[in-house]
Amino acid sequence: MTPRNAELREMASACKDLSDTERLVFEAQYARHRRDPAIATILSVVFNVTGVDRFYLGQVGAGFAKLFTLGGFFIWAFVDLFIIRRITAEQNATAIRDICAHIAEAR
């Protein structure tokens, strides 16, 4: 299953009970919070030891740690090349759940 398919499946299950207005609010909020796995991968490849990929994902602490340790002495940077898409997909799924939870609380 690709990260995009998992993301779409998560959105469908989370948004099934939303009204049209709530769905519009969800789409606007999610557009602000979603991170593209392809961009994260490119950043991870091009700027591997600088932590730019982690900054892009909003993980500022991890970004600084990766920057100051040269990608965990290149080990962390190498591992990130393989897992950055999964991390991005997990972060997007968390954003979906959080936005839907906030919308449900506002009812």
Backbone bond lengths (Angstrom), bond angles and torsions (degrees), N, CA, C in turn:
res aa  C-N    CA-C-N  psi(-1)  N-CA   C-N-CA  omega(-1)  CA-C   N-CA-C  phi
1 M - - - 1.453 - - 1.530 108.30 -
2 T 1.302 115.94 128.64 1.465 120.36 -179.92 1.524 109.99 -77.57
3 P 1.328 117.19 156.83 1.466 119.43 178.49 1.527 112.56 -58.50
4 R 1.330 117.47 -36.28 1.467 120.10 -179.55 1.527 110.93 -66.93
5 N 1.338 117.94 -40.78 1.458 120.61 177.55 1.523 111.22 -64.08
6 A 1.319 116.63 -40.83 1.468 120.25 177.17 1.517 110.51 -63.47
7 E 1.323 116.36 -38.91 1.462 121.24 179.02 1.529 110.57 -64.25
8 L 1.308 117.16 -44.73 1.466 120.87 179.42 1.520 111.24 -65.14
9 R 1.313 116.90 -39.09 1.469 121.13 178.47 1.526 110.19 -65.21
10 E 1.323 116.70 -41.24 1.471 121.61 178.14 1.523 110.47 -63.38
11 M 1.331 116.63 -42.38 1.464 120.58 179.66 1.522 110.89 -64.41
12 A 1.312 117.38 -42.10 1.465 120.96 -178.87 1.522 111.14 -63.08
13 S 1.325 117.17 -42.72 1.458 118.98 -178.94 1.527 111.97 -73.22
14 A 1.315 117.34 -33.53 1.466 120.77 -178.23 1.520 112.30 -76.81
15 C 1.311 117.41 -29.19 1.463 121.18 -172.44 1.519 114.00 -103.89
16 K 1.307 118.05 8.67 1.461 119.27 -174.53 1.531 112.98 -66.02
17 D 1.325 118.50 -26.30 1.461 121.36 -177.80 1.526 113.93 -99.84
18 L 1.326 117.67 7.28 1.457 120.52 -177.05 1.524 111.47 -83.87
19 S 1.326 115.33 143.17 1.470 119.95 174.10 1.526 108.19 -75.16
20 D 1.324 115.99 174.00 1.466 119.77 -179.51 1.530 111.59 -61.68
21 T 1.324 116.18 -42.09 1.465 120.03 179.06 1.520 110.62 -65.21
22 E 1.325 116.50 -43.98 1.462 120.23 178.92 1.529 111.06 -64.47
23 R 1.313 116.68 -35.35 1.460 120.59 177.99 1.537 110.67 -64.50
24 L 1.332 116.43 -39.49 1.463 120.08 176.92 1.530 111.19 -64.42
25 V 1.328 116.03 -40.67 1.471 120.46 177.40 1.527 109.13 -63.44
26 F 1.334 115.97 -43.63 1.460 120.15 178.95 1.524 110.81 -59.45
27 E 1.324 116.89 -48.50 1.466 120.72 -177.78 1.533 111.70 -60.84
28 A 1.331 116.64 -39.82 1.459 119.81 179.17 1.528 111.10 -66.78
29 Q 1.327 116.47 -43.80 1.463 120.23 179.77 1.522 111.47 -67.07
30 Y 1.323 116.41 -41.69 1.463 119.85 -178.00 1.529 111.18 -67.62
31 A 1.318 117.41 -34.79 1.465 120.32 177.91 1.528 110.42 -61.62
32 R 1.321 116.96 -32.32 1.473 120.84 178.57 1.522 112.38 -75.60
33 H 1.340 117.66 -31.85 1.460 121.59 -172.60 1.524 114.22 -98.86
34 R 1.320 118.16 -19.31 1.465 121.35 -176.12 1.519 110.96 -68.84
35 R 1.312 115.40 139.94 1.457 122.31 175.14 1.530 107.92 -118.50
36 D 1.315 116.13 136.63 1.458 122.33 -176.97 1.531 110.04 -81.93
37 P 1.341 117.47 123.17 1.468 119.61 179.15 1.526 113.20 -61.30
38 A 1.322 117.95 -32.59 1.465 120.42 179.78 1.532 110.73 -66.47
39 I 1.312 116.92 -42.25 1.467 120.14 178.21 1.522 110.24 -65.70
40 A 1.331 117.10 -41.44 1.462 120.03 177.88 1.526 110.90 -61.45
41 T 1.329 116.84 -38.85 1.458 120.81 178.81 1.525 110.70 -66.14
42 I 1.311 116.79 -44.81 1.467 120.61 179.28 1.530 110.05 -61.31
43 L 1.311 116.79 -44.83 1.462 120.12 178.63 1.525 111.16 -62.33
44 S 1.336 115.70 -37.67 1.456 120.16 179.90 1.523 111.42 -67.39
45 V 1.324 116.82 -35.69 1.465 120.55 179.56 1.525 111.00 -75.33
46 V 1.318 116.64 -47.32 1.467 120.83 -172.93 1.530 111.86 -75.76
47 F 1.316 116.79 -44.54 1.466 121.40 -176.39 1.524 110.13 -113.27
48 N 1.300 116.50 50.04 1.450 123.41 -167.42 1.522 114.26 -53.80
49 V 1.299 120.01 -56.21 1.467 121.45 -172.86 1.517 113.59 -87.45
50 T 1.335 118.19 -2.11 1.464 120.11 -176.43 1.520 113.29 -88.31
51 G 1.319 118.95 -13.92 1.454 121.28 179.49 1.507 114.51 82.54
52 V 1.321 118.67 9.09 1.462 121.87 -178.44 1.525 110.87 -60.04
53 D 1.339 117.19 -35.43 1.457 120.20 178.60 1.528 111.34 -61.72
54 R 1.321 116.84 -39.32 1.471 120.63 179.23 1.529 111.24 -72.07
55 F 1.322 117.56 -36.35 1.463 120.09 175.26 1.526 109.67 -62.57
56 Y 1.326 117.17 -41.42 1.472 121.98 178.88 1.526 110.84 -59.38
57 L 1.311 116.71 -36.70 1.462 120.91 -179.73 1.526 113.04 -81.92
58 G 1.327 116.70 -1.00 1.455 120.20 179.01 1.512 113.50 85.43
59 Q 1.312 117.45 9.15 1.458 122.75 179.62 1.527 108.56 -95.36
60 V 1.340 114.71 75.16 1.459 121.12 -172.68 1.526 111.80 -63.79
61 G 1.300 117.01 -43.83 1.465 120.14 179.68 1.520 111.97 -61.15
62 A 1.327 116.12 -44.98 1.463 120.07 177.92 1.525 110.79 -66.26
63 G 1.325 116.84 -34.66 1.457 120.52 177.90 1.524 111.59 -63.32
64 F 1.345 116.68 -45.97 1.466 119.83 178.04 1.526 111.05 -65.97
65 A 1.329 117.06 -39.93 1.466 119.78 178.72 1.522 110.64 -62.54
66 K 1.313 116.43 -42.66 1.460 120.17 178.97 1.526 110.84 -66.58
67 L 1.328 116.65 -37.64 1.462 121.05 179.52 1.530 111.83 -66.14
68 F 1.323 116.52 -48.50 1.460 120.48 -174.85 1.527 113.75 -74.58
69 T 1.339 117.30 -18.57 1.470 119.81 178.72 1.526 111.96 -106.36
70 L 1.352 115.57 12.78 1.467 120.88 -176.75 1.530 111.03 53.21
71 G 1.311 114.33 52.94 1.459 119.66 178.76 1.509 112.75 68.66
72 G 1.324 116.36 37.96 1.471 120.02 -178.28 1.510 110.27 61.52
73 F 1.351 115.01 45.58 1.464 122.65 -176.68 1.534 110.40 55.46
74 F 1.333 113.98 42.71 1.459 126.15 175.84 1.533 113.91 73.78
75 I 1.316 118.81 -12.31 1.470 120.59 -179.60 1.521 109.88 -72.59
76 W 1.322 116.72 -51.17 1.457 122.14 179.53 1.527 110.21 -59.67
77 A 1.314 116.47 -41.82 1.457 121.14 -179.99 1.529 110.70 -62.10
78 F 1.318 116.82 -41.09 1.464 121.24 179.42 1.524 110.97 -65.65
79 V 1.325 117.14 -44.21 1.468 121.33 179.62 1.529 110.53 -64.12
80 D 1.333 116.60 -39.63 1.468 120.42 179.55 1.525 112.71 -60.08
81 L 1.313 117.37 -29.07 1.465 119.56 178.02 1.522 111.82 -58.65
82 F 1.328 116.47 -29.61 1.456 121.37 -176.84 1.533 113.87 -96.57
83 I 1.331 117.53 -23.83 1.470 118.97 -173.99 1.520 114.56 -112.19
84 I 1.318 118.47 -2.38 1.468 120.27 -173.56 1.525 111.46 -64.01
85 R 1.326 118.68 -34.96 1.467 120.91 179.00 1.534 110.59 -66.08
86 R 1.323 117.07 -40.00 1.465 120.68 178.98 1.526 110.52 -67.26
87 I 1.326 116.93 -41.03 1.460 121.08 178.28 1.532 110.25 -61.64
88 T 1.319 115.99 -42.54 1.466 120.65 178.71 1.521 110.70 -63.82
89 A 1.325 117.15 -44.04 1.464 120.79 179.19 1.530 111.16 -62.90
90 E 1.321 117.44 -40.81 1.466 121.04 177.98 1.521 110.93 -64.35
91 Q 1.320 116.54 -40.92 1.459 120.03 179.00 1.524 110.75 -65.31
92 N 1.318 117.68 -40.06 1.461 120.87 177.52 1.524 111.29 -65.28
93 A 1.328 117.41 -39.77 1.465 120.90 177.76 1.530 110.57 -63.99
94 T 1.309 116.84 -39.95 1.461 120.83 177.06 1.528 110.50 -63.78
95 A 1.326 116.92 -40.60 1.469 120.39 177.83 1.518 110.69 -62.41
96 I 1.323 117.69 -40.70 1.465 121.45 178.38 1.517 110.33 -59.99
97 R 1.332 116.75 -49.37 1.470 120.62 -178.68 1.526 111.22 -63.62
98 D 1.328 117.30 -42.24 1.461 120.50 -178.93 1.531 112.01 -65.19
99 I 1.311 116.85 -43.16 1.472 120.28 -180.00 1.524 110.14 -64.73
100 C 1.314 117.40 -43.44 1.468 119.88 178.55 1.518 111.45 -65.07
101 A 1.329 117.33 -36.71 1.463 120.65 177.49 1.531 110.75 -64.91
102 H 1.319 117.85 -41.09 1.464 121.32 178.31 1.522 111.26 -65.85
103 I 1.303 117.16 -38.94 1.459 120.88 178.41 1.527 109.83 -66.04
104 A 1.338 116.37 -40.98 1.466 120.07 179.41 1.529 110.73 -65.96
105 E 1.327 117.58 -36.60 1.470 121.11 177.93 1.523 111.20 -66.59
106 A 1.326 116.85 -31.94 1.452 120.87 -177.16 1.523 113.15 -75.77
107 R 1.305 117.41 -12.08 1.476 120.88 -179.64 1.491 112.13 -64.92
